[in-house]
């Protein structure tokens, strides 16, 4: 029996509630064993200790096979503190330069677009995850005066950008849909960073001539995602553009309750991290009303990464079957059930 040690960071708000359902799903699987170590890092920890995680937090996390994260952020702690003190610290510290976000419609009832069915929305974003606009390079000068100046610098390295794009091309081969990669750019306005991005994309395309390619400006990409989402396969983006477009993608698949994510170090030098991207939803925290599907879908992505795609498929089938009959699911899905009941139902269908 294969055994894995998993670090669990439930974080803030609904993070604990949805994390419990992700763990429940993993414990329901046969012929595989998980041990979990829980870490209470997050905004509540920050308010007590003045930091989002232990000083040696990365050193502690190194020993695990993977990391599960619930949610980050809560009123009382500024967003840039909560994000940079935990999530970005792990992403950058463990060189998780691939952010993988599937956008797949499971049930056409959840799609806000008319005349679109499940097969029309099936794309995956490969987002750069450690550089770009989130590199954290810049500063504020003459603070508090009328001459105050804020500078935020984007960083794009050839090494990381090339590896990102190669990953996207390989994924297009593996998905076996259109064998197509779409690059998101804005090189008409960003005449250094995005011109560089376009150049690296063109170089990578020449090395993968059997893969179709196209390149759209980010604003046009947002429009096409609404007009003709069925034309997309793999989309490769910078950090900021990917962050924005994947929330639009979550809307297409039924909302943030379906939005799963993976932060991957492909070389496996460090553990990868898997998380829903819906945030901590403080308005419903503690009410057992949060939709746990994004967390459970993220668990499915972890299983795939660990080499258990058969078990990941079983989890996905459990989600899909649960959506067919919704009266016991969470209110956002049209039901009258709870977070824990939704997890129970998915586990039942997995067994079936």
Beta strands, then each sheet from edge to edge (+ up, - down):
strand 1: 2-11
strand 2: 32-38
strand 3: 66-71
strand 4: 98-104
strand 5: 122-128
strand 6: 132-141
strand 7: 149-155
strand 8: 180-185
strand 9: 212-217
strand 10: 234-237
strand 11: 260-264
strand 12: 272-276
sheet 1: 2+ 1+ 3+ 12+ 11- 4+ 5- 10- 8- 9-
sheet 2: 6+ 7-
end
